[in-house]
Amino acid sequence: MIKVIHVEAKPGYVLSLTFNDGLQGEISIEDRLFGEMFEPLKESEYFSQVTVDEYGVVCWPNEADLATDVLYDKVSKQH
């Protein structure tokens, strides 16, 4: 099962991701920052609170999260 093992917030709503199979890359999620769960992430200080939960899912304190398989697909297409 693919999991995120490291995430880092970068300027411009970019996430730097490392997956458990060694794949690494960066993606912008600016186009996802709408709706009740994701609107707070427009605040850069809040966006920077991104973490990886015990299941390897990218998430924020308000329980907003991103599907690991979608992130993996986007990063792998960059290579």
N, C-alpha and C positions, 0 to 999 in steps of 0.2 A: 504494500500500500504506500503510495506516494504521500509524503508529509513535508511540510515546511519545517526546517530546523533552525532557520535564522531569518529575521526580517529587520530591515532598517528603513526608517522614513527619511526621505531626501526632499529637498526643495522641489516645488512644482508638482506636488502630490504624486511623487515617484516612490515606489517601494523597491528596495533592493532585496532580492529573495535568494535563499539557498535551500535546496531540497535534499532529502535524505539519500538520493542517488548521486549527489554531487553537482547536479545542474544548478547553475547560477545565472541570474540576470536581473534586469530592472524593467519595471513597467509603470506607466502612468495610469492612475485610476481617476483622474480628474473628471472623465466623462461619466463616472459612477456616483459622483457626489451630489445626489438629489434624493428627495424623500426623507421621511422622518428619521430613519436610522443613519443615513449617510450625510445629511445636511450638516451636523455638528463637526464633521471631519474637515469642513472648509476652513475651520480655525486651525492655523498651522500648529499651535501648541497642542491642540487636541489630537490632530493627525499624528503628531510625533509620539503619542502614547501607544502606538501599535505594538502588539506582542504576538507571540505564538502560544496557543493553549496546549494542554496536554495531549491533544489529538493531532497536533501539527496543523492547526487552522489559524490563519491570520485573523486577528480580532482586535477590538477596541473596548474600553471600559463600558460603553453603552450597549454592549452585546452585538454591535455591528460586526459582521464577519464576511469573509470572501471565500468562495468555493476553491479548495485546493486544486482540484482537477482543472478548473478554468485557468487559474494562475499558471499552472504547469504548462498547459497547452499554449498560452500566450508567450511564455518565456522560451519554450522549446522551438517555437516557430521563428524566433530571432536567430537561432543558430544554424 
